[in-house]
């Protein structure tokens, strides 16, 4: 099936976009509503991947997207989020109830009508997204352990993280913002916990399909935080998930044996996005580990970004350089895994470099 075909009204769809730095998840609920979790930029069009996909399939985000969730405010998860919020006139905005110090300051400044405190892309996206929601006369939804963040007749969405303890840690970190005796006030300081530890993990129940979206939550080995807190929680829904968005690009630091055994069906459909930065994830060892738990694993892109080699000084390259022409790598397409259910039949499609996770072993 081509990528431009819209799901039927009764179909469930999960689309995972991941170009190599960034990820975004779109979920279609029977009846025509869409849910967006995180945002990344499409490399070809420079638009948010969700909006670019909607253009292809003929969906108007203005009245179709009902909920937008920012799992956390890392740049690779929120690029283009504010633009998507602005285009989605009916959407509610949800983010973690545990905020880092700079996010807390930005929240306070936005509510009071002051200027953006920090022009980094994460804080800028946070400010603009929040301001759009406030200007509509609405308040954001704060996700926390055990909370029901959204529902309609066909879908219920629960937050499993951040844990209560992660929220407590975040609140405790705000004391660093208070001026000390005879010392100037500090504006932006490192906070505890790390941003991955306060990420929003969602459990999405659509009819008989249950989806676990792992964001970038890491494992701490403490029953109070990370994946251990979710496993030991007495407030989370009891259903096991048949679909798993693998956390933190498959990294070892986000792995928990108990998640695979207690929160997921055997051989669950597992989706992963890569990270091509100073560290390339998932590593070969990560891929092999994941295949110990499922044979049904997919990755949004198997293509590693490579800079043009400066070692191969061929005659053609030399001539091009001397003519003043600058050589740059051709832009890579944004990988896309699309999973659709119709009459309980699942169809998994790969677009733009997406593939089985096993194909990632070659990097």
QUIKAQUI-V819490 format. One record per pair of residues at least 24 apart in sequence whose C-alpha atoms are under 10 Angstrom apart, sorted by sequence separation. I is the first residue (numbers start at 0). GAP is how many residues later the second one is. If there is no record, write none. Layout:
# QUIKAQUI-V819490
I/GAP, I/GAP
This chain:
# QUIKAQUI-V819490
7/24, 8/24, 16/24, 17/24, 18/24, 23/24, 24/24, 25/24, 60/24, 61/24, 62/24, 63/24, 64/24, 65/24, 66/24, 67/24, 68/24, 69/24, 70/24, 71/24, 102/24, 105/24, 106/24, 109/24, 167/24, 168/24, 169/24, 193/24, 237/24, 238/24, 239/24, 240/24, 241/24, 242/24, 243/24, 244/24, 245/24, 246/24, 247/24, 248/24, 249/24, 250/24, 266/24, 269/24, 279/24, 304/24, 6/25, 16/25, 23/25, 24/25, 33/25, 60/25, 61/25, 62/25, 63/25, 64/25, 65/25, 66/25, 67/25, 68/25, 69/25, 70/25, 167/25, 168/25, 169/25, 200/25, 230/25, 237/25, 238/25, 239/25, 240/25, 241/25, 242/25, 243/25, 244/25, 245/25, 246/25, 247/25, 248/25, 249/25, 266/25, 267/25, 268/25, 269/25, 270/25, 271/25, 272/25, 273/25, 279/25, 22/26, 23/26, 60/26, 61/26, 62/26, 63/26, 64/26, 65/26, 66/26, 67/26, 68/26, 69/26, 71/26, 72/26, 165/26, 166/26, 200/26, 231/26, 236/26, 238/26, 239/26, 241/26, 242/26, 243/26, 244/26, 245/26, 246/26, 247/26, 248/26, 266/26, 267/26, 268/26, 269/26, 270/26, 271/26, 272/26, 273/26, 274/26, 304/26, 25/27, 31/27, 33/27, 59/27, 60/27, 61/27, 62/27, 63/27, 64/27, 65/27, 66/27, 67/27, 68/27, 71/27, 72/27, 165/27, 197/27, 198/27, 226/27, 230/27, 240/27, 241/27, 242/27, 243/27, 244/27, 245/27, 247/27, 248/27, 265/27, 266/27, 267/27, 268/27, 269/27, 270/27, 271/27, 272/27, 273/27, 275/27, 276/27, 304/27, 32/28, 59/28, 60/28, 61/28, 62/28, 71/28, 164/28, 165/28, 169/28, 196/28, 197/28, 210/28, 211/28, 212/28, 218/28, 225/28, 226/28, 227/28, 229/28, 230/28, 239/28, 240/28, 241/28, 242/28, 243/28, 244/28, 264/28, 265/28, 266/28, 267/28, 268/28, 269/28, 270/28, 271/28, 272/28, 273/28, 275/28, 276/28, 303/28, 33/29, 34/29, 35/29, 38/29, 50/29, 60/29, 61/29, 168/29, 196/29, 200/29, 209/29, 210/29, 211/29, 215/29, 216/29, 217/29, 226/29, 227/29, 229/29, 250/29, 251/29, 263/29, 264/29, 265/29, 266/29, 267/29, 268/29, 269/29, 270/29, 271/29, 272/29, 273/29, 274/29, 275/29, 302/29, 18/30, 32/30, 33/30, 34/30, 35/30, 36/30, 37/30, 38/30, 47/30, 48/30, 49/30, 60/30, 72/30, 166/30, 195/30, 196/30, 208/30, 209/30, 210/30, 211/30, 212/30, 213/30, 214/30, 215/30, 216/30, 217/30, 225/30, 226/30, 227/30, 230/30, 231/30, 250/30, 251/30, 259/30, 266/30, 273/30, 274/30, 275/30, 302/30, 17/31, 31/31, 32/31, 33/31, 34/31, 35/31, 36/31, 37/31, 38/31, 47/31, 48/31, 49/31, 94/31, 165/31, 166/31, 207/31, 208/31, 209/31, 210/31, 211/31, 212/31, 213/31, 214/31, 215/31, 216/31, 226/31, 227/31, 230/31, 248/31, 249/31, 250/31, 251/31, 254/31, 300/31, 16/32, 31/32, 32/32, 33/32, 34/32, 35/32, 36/32, 37/32, 38/32, 46/32, 47/32, 48/32, 50/32, 165/32, 192/32, 204/32, 208/32, 209/32, 210/32, 211/32, 212/32, 213/32, 214/32, 215/32, 226/32, 230/32, 248/32, 249/32, 250/32, 260/32, 300/32, 302/32, 15/33, 16/33, 31/33, 32/33, 33/33, 34/33, 35/33, 36/33, 37/33, 46/33, 47/33, 50/33, 164/33, 165/33, 202/33, 207/33, 208/33, 209/33, 210/33, 211/33, 212/33, 213/33, 214/33, 215/33, 217/33, 218/33, 219/33, 229/33, 247/33, 248/33, 249/33, 251/33, 259/33, 300/33, 301/33, 15/34, 31/34, 32/34, 33/34, 34/34, 35/34, 36/34, 37/34, 45/34, 47/34, 49/34, 161/34, 162/34, 163/34, 202/34, 204/34, 207/34, 208/34, 209/34, 210/34, 211/34, 212/34, 213/34, 214/34, 215/34, 217/34, 218/34, 219/34, 247/34, 248/34, 250/34, 251/34, 254/34, 259/34, 299/34, 300/34, 14/35, 37/35, 39/35, 40/35, 47/35, 48/35, 94/35, 161/35, 162/35, 211/35, 213/35, 215/35, 217/35, 218/35, 219/35, 220/35, 249/35, 250/35, 251/35, 254/35, 299/35, 300/35, 16/36, 27/36, 37/36, 38/36, 39/36, 40/36, 46/36, 47/36, 50/36, 92/36, 93/36, 160/36, 161/36, 162/36, 202/36, 204/36, 216/36, 217/36, 218/36, 219/36, 249/36, 250/36, 256/36, 298/36, 299/36, 300/36, 27/37, 38/37, 39/37, 40/37, 41/37, 46/37, 50/37, 92/37, 160/37, 161/37, 162/37, 202/37, 203/37, 215/37, 216/37, 217/37, 218/37, 248/37, 249/37, 251/37, 298/37, 299/37, 14/38, 26/38, 37/38, 38/38, 39/38, 40/38, 41/38, 160/38, 161/38, 162/38, 202/38, 215/38, 216/38, 217/38, 251/38, 298/38, 299/38, 25/39, 37/39, 38/39, 39/39, 40/39, 92/39, 159/39, 160/39, 161/39, 203/39, 214/39, 249/39, 250/39, 297/39, 36/40, 37/40, 38/40, 39/40, 40/40, 84/40, 92/40, 159/40, 160/40, 161/40, 202/40, 213/40, 249/40, 36/41, 37/41, 38/41, 39/41, 79/41, 80/41, 91/41, 158/41, 159/41, 160/41, 202/41, 25/42, 37/42, 38/42, 78/42, 81/42, 82/42, 85/42, 90/42, 157/42, 158/42, 159/42, 160/42, 24/43, 37/43, 38/43, 77/43, 78/43, 81/43, 84/43, 85/43, 88/43, 96/43, 157/43, 158/43, 159/43, 201/43, 24/44, 36/44, 38/44, 77/44, 80/44, 81/44, 84/44, 88/44, 95/44, 96/44, 97/44, 157/44, 158/44, 200/44, 245/44, 35/45, 38/45, 74/45, 75/45, 76/45, 77/45, 78/45, 79/45, 80/45, 81/45, 82/45, 83/45, 84/45, 85/45, 92/45, 93/45, 94/45, 95/45, 96/45, 97/45, 156/45, 157/45, 158/45, 23/46, 74/46, 75/46, 78/46, 81/46, 82/46, 85/46, 89/46, 91/46, 92/46, 93/46, 94/46, 95/46, 96/46, 97/46, 156/46, 157/46, 200/46, 5/47, 73/47, 74/47, 77/47, 80/47, 81/47, 84/47, 85/47, 88/47, 91/47, 92/47, 93/47, 94/47, 95/47, 96/47, 155/47, 156/47, 157/47, 5/48, 35/48, 72/48, 73/48, 74/48, 77/48, 80/48, 81/48, 84/48, 91/48, 92/48, 93/48, 94/48, 95/48, 96/48, 155/48, 156/48, 3/49, 35/49, 72/49, 73/49, 79/49, 81/49, 82/49, 91/49, 92/49, 93/49, 94/49, 95/49, 154/49, 155/49, 156/49, 249/49, 300/49, 302/49, 2/50, 3/50, 5/50, 6/50, 71/50, 72/50, 74/50, 81/50, 154/50, 155/50, 248/50, 297/50, 299/50, 300/50, 301/50, 302/50, 3/51, 4/51, 5/51, 72/51, 81/51, 153/51, 154/51, 155/51, 195/51, 211/51, 245/51, 297/51, 298/51, 299/51, 300/51, 301/51, 302/51, 3/52, 4/52, 5/52, 21/52, 23/52, 72/52, 153/52, 154/52, 159/52, 195/52, 211/52, 244/52, 245/52, 297/52, 299/52, 300/52, 301/52, 302/52, 2/53, 3/53, 4/53, 5/53, 21/53, 22/53, 23/53, 72/53, 148/53, 150/53, 152/53, 153/53, 154/53, 156/53, 158/53, 159/53, 160/53, 210/53, 242/53, 243/53, 244/53, 245/53, 299/53, 300/53, 301/53, 2/54, 3/54, 20/54, 21/54, 22/54, 23/54, 71/54, 94/54, 143/54, 147/54, 149/54, 150/54, 151/54, 152/54, 153/54, 154/54, 155/54, 156/54, 157/54, 158/54, 159/54, 160/54, 209/54, 298/54, 299/54, 300/54, 301/54, 1/55, 20/55, 21/55, 22/55, 23/55, 35/55, 93/55, 143/55, 144/55, 146/55, 147/55, 150/55, 154/55, 161/55, 209/55, 298/55, 299/55, 300/55, 301/55, 19/56, 20/56, 21/56, 22/56, 34/56, 69/56, 93/56, 142/56, 143/56, 144/56, 145/56, 160/56, 297/56, 298/56, 299/56, 300/56, 301/56, 302/56, 303/56, 18/57, 21/57, 23/57, 33/57, 34/57, 35/57, 36/57, 37/57, 91/57, 142/57, 143/57, 144/57, 210/57, 297/57, 298/57, 299/57, 301/57, 302/57, 17/58, 36/58, 91/58, 141/58, 142/58, 143/58, 164/58, 165/58, 166/58, 195/58, 210/58, 211/58, 212/58, 213/58, 296/58, 297/58, 298/58, 300/58, 301/58, 17/59, 69/59, 142/59, 164/59, 165/59, 210/59, 296/59, 297/59, 298/59, 300/59, 301/59, 302/59, 303/59, 162/60, 163/60, 164/60, 165/60, 295/60, 296/60, 297/60, 298/60, 301/60, 302/60, 67/61, 162/61, 163/61, 164/61, 273/61, 294/61, 295/61, 296/61, 297/61, 298/61, 301/61, 162/62, 272/62, 294/62, 295/62, 297/62, 95/63, 97/63, 161/63, 162/63, 165/63, 272/63, 294/63, 96/64, 97/64, 160/64, 161/64, 162/64, 164/64, 272/64, 95/65, 96/65, 97/65, 160/65, 161/65, 162/65, 163/65, 271/65, 95/66, 96/66, 97/66, 103/66, 160/66, 162/66, 270/66, 290/66, 96/67, 97/67, 98/67, 99/67, 103/67, 159/67, 161/67, 162/67, 289/67, 290/67, 97/68, 98/68, 160/68, 161/68, 270/68, 289/68, 96/69, 97/69, 99/69, 100/69, 104/69, 117/69, 159/69, 160/69, 287/69, 96/70, 97/70, 98/70, 99/70, 100/70, 103/70, 116/70, 117/70, 159/70, 162/70, 268/70, 286/70, 287/70, 68/71, 95/71, 97/71, 98/71, 99/71, 100/71, 116/71, 158/71, 159/71, 286/71, 68/72, 70/72, 97/72, 98/72, 100/72, 101/72, 104/72, 286/72, 67/73, 68/73, 69/73, 96/73, 97/73, 99/73, 100/73, 159/73, 286/73, 287/73, 66/74, 68/74, 96/74, 98/74, 99/74, 100/74, 283/74, 286/74, 98/75, 100/75, 101/75, 159/75, 160/75, 281/75, 285/75, 100/76, 159/76, 283/76, 284/76, 158/77, 159/77, 282/77, 283/77, 157/78, 158/78, 281/78, 282/78, 283/78, 157/79, 268/79, 280/79, 281/79, 283/79, 68/80, 282/80, 272/81, 281/81, 66/82, 104/82, 271/82, 280/82, 66/83, 104/83, 273/83, 279/83, 65/84, 66/84, 144/84, 145/84, 271/84, 272/84, 65/85, 101/85, 102/85, 144/85, 270/85, 271/85, 100/86, 101/86, 270/86, 273/86, 100/87, 101/87, 145/87, 269/87, 99/88, 100/88, 101/88, 144/88, 145/88, 146/88, 147/88, 99/89, 100/89, 101/89, 145/89, 146/89, 70/90, 99/90, 100/90, 144/90, 145/90, 70/91, 99/91, 100/91, 144/91, 145/91, 98/92, 99/92, 98/93, 99/93, 98/94, 99/94, 97/95, 99/95, 98/96, 242/96, 97/97, 99/98, 97/99, 98/99, 97/100, 98/100, 96/101, 97/101, 95/102, 96/102, 97/102, 95/103, 96/103, 94/104, 95/104, 94/105, 95/105, 93/106, 34/115, 32/119, 30/121, 32/121, 73/121, 30/122, 32/122, 34/122, 72/122, 73/122, 28/123, 29/123, 30/123, 71/123, 72/123, 28/124, 29/124, 70/124, 71/124, 28/125, 29/125, 70/125, 71/125, 72/125, 73/125, 28/126, 71/126, 72/126, 70/127, 71/127, 70/128, 71/128, 69/129, 70/129, 71/129, 69/130, 70/130, 68/131, 70/131, 208/132, 68/133, 208/135, 207/136, 76/138, 76/139, 70/142, 73/142, 70/143, 71/143, 70/144, 71/144, 69/145, 70/145, 71/145, 70/146, 36/163, 36/165, 28/176, 29/176, 36/176, 26/177, 28/177, 29/177, 37/177, 27/178, 28/178, 36/178, 26/179, 24/188, 23/191, 22/192, 11/194, 11/195, 11/197, 13/197, 75/199, 24/220, 22/226, 21/227, 13/229, 15/229, 19/229, 17/231, 22/249, 23/249, 22/250, 21/251, 22/251, 20/252, 21/252, 22/252, 19/253, 20/253, 21/253, 17/254, 18/254, 19/254, 20/254, 21/254, 15/255, 16/255, 17/255, 18/255, 19/255, 20/255, 14/256, 15/256, 16/256, 17/256, 18/256, 19/256, 20/256, 15/257, 17/257, 18/257, 19/257, 19/260, 19/261, 22/277, 19/280, 17/281, 18/281, 19/281, 16/282, 17/282, 18/282, 19/282, 15/283, 16/283, 17/283, 18/283, 19/283, 52/283, 15/284, 16/284, 18/284, 19/284, 20/284, 14/285, 18/285, 19/285, 48/285, 18/286, 43/286, 48/286, 43/287, 48/287, 42/288, 43/288, 44/288, 42/289, 43/289, 44/289, 41/290, 42/290, 43/290, 41/291, 42/291, 41/292, 42/292, 40/293, 41/293, 39/294, 22/311, 24/311, 26/311, 19/312, 21/312, 22/312, 23/312, 24/312, 25/312, 26/312, 27/312, 18/313, 19/313, 20/313, 22/313, 24/313, 26/313, 18/314, 19/314, 17/315, 18/315, 19/315, 17/316, 18/316, 16/317, 17/317, 18/317, 16/318, 17/318, 15/319, 16/319, 17/319, 15/320, 16/320, 14/321, 15/321, 16/321, 14/322, 15/322, 13/323, 14/323, 15/323, 13/324, 14/324, 12/325, 13/325, 14/325, 12/326, 13/326, 11/327, 12/327, 13/327, 11/328, 12/328, 10/329, 11/329, 12/329, 10/330, 11/330, 9/331, 10/331, 11/331, 7/332, 9/332, 10/332, 11/332, 2/333, 6/333, 7/333, 8/333, 9/333, 10/333, 12/333, 14/333, 18/333, 6/334, 7/334, 10/334, 11/334, 12/334, 13/334, 14/334, 16/334, 17/334, 18/334, 2/335, 6/335, 12/335, 16/335, 17/335, 18/335, 17/336, 16/337, 15/338, 0/346, 2/346, 1/347, 2/347, 0/348, 2/348, 1/349, 2/349
